[in-house]
Amino acid sequence: MKLEWTEQALEGFRNIRSRHYTQFETVEYKKRLLKNIEEKVSLLGTSIPVKSDEWKGSYKIIIDKYIVYYSFSGKQDICYIEYFKHSSQQKYNL
């Protein structure tokens, strides 16, 4: 399965930083986080739909306190990451 990110979601991912870890450690964390997102999406698929009319057809997972909304292409070979934010950040119609 291929992951494709919206600009908004990608911006949230790019903004992952920590004053407690080196840049190298942060890059390694992001790599693990991407792998974990792909694995969890593959495992859960369409089992957790978002309960909002605005996000109809989208699904939700939480990984390491990050909220991820996603949907699939018609053939389900592409997963569109539509929303990505840390759970402590301001909510957007969750």
C-alpha positions in Angstrom: 0.0 0.0 0.0 1.2 3.5 -0.9 0.7 6.4 1.5 -0.1 9.9 0.1 -0.2 12.9 2.4 -2.3 16.1 2.0 -0.3 19.3 2.5 -2.0 19.9 5.9 -1.1 16.5 7.2 2.5 16.6 5.8 3.0 20.0 7.4 2.1 18.5 10.8 4.5 15.6 10.2 7.3 18.0 9.2 6.8 20.0 12.3 7.8 17.1 14.6 10.7 18.5 16.7 12.0 18.0 20.2 14.4 20.0 22.3 15.2 16.8 24.2 16.5 14.8 21.2 19.1 15.4 18.5 18.1 16.0 14.9 19.3 12.4 14.0 17.1 10.9 16.8 14.2 12.9 15.5 14.7 11.7 12.0 14.9 8.1 13.2 11.7 8.6 15.2 9.9 9.9 12.1 11.0 6.8 10.2 9.6 4.5 12.9 6.4 6.6 13.1 5.8 6.3 9.3 6.3 2.5 9.6 3.9 2.3 12.5 1.3 4.4 10.7 1.5 2.1 7.7 1.3 -1.0 9.8 -1.6 0.2 11.9 -3.6 1.3 8.8 -3.0 -2.1 7.2 -4.1 -3.8 10.4 -7.2 -1.7 11.2 -8.2 -0.7 7.7 -11.7 0.6 7.8 -12.6 -0.5 11.3 -12.5 2.9 13.0 -14.6 5.5 11.0 -14.5 9.1 12.0 -17.8 10.1 13.6 -18.2 13.4 11.8 -20.2 14.3 8.6 -17.2 16.5 7.5 -14.9 13.5 7.6 -17.4 11.0 6.1 -15.5 8.1 4.5 -12.4 8.7 6.6 -10.9 6.6 9.4 -9.0 7.4 12.5 -6.0 6.0 14.4 -3.9 7.3 17.2 -0.2 6.5 17.3 2.2 7.9 19.9 -0.4 10.5 20.8 -0.6 11.6 17.1 -4.1 11.6 15.6 -4.2 10.4 12.0 -7.2 10.6 9.7 -7.0 8.6 6.5 -9.1 7.3 3.6 -8.5 4.9 0.8 -8.6 5.0 -3.0 -11.3 2.9 -4.7 -9.0 -0.1 -5.1 -7.6 0.5 -1.6 -4.0 0.4 -2.9 -3.5 4.0 -1.9 -4.0 5.4 1.6 -4.5 9.1 1.8 -3.3 10.7 5.1 -5.7 13.6 5.4 -5.0 14.9 8.9 -2.0 14.5 11.3 -1.7 16.4 14.6 -0.4 15.7 18.1 -3.3 15.2 20.4 -2.2 18.1 22.6 -2.5 20.5 19.7 -5.7 22.4 19.0 -8.4 20.1 17.7 -9.9 20.5 14.3 -13.5 19.1 14.2 -12.6 15.9 16.0 
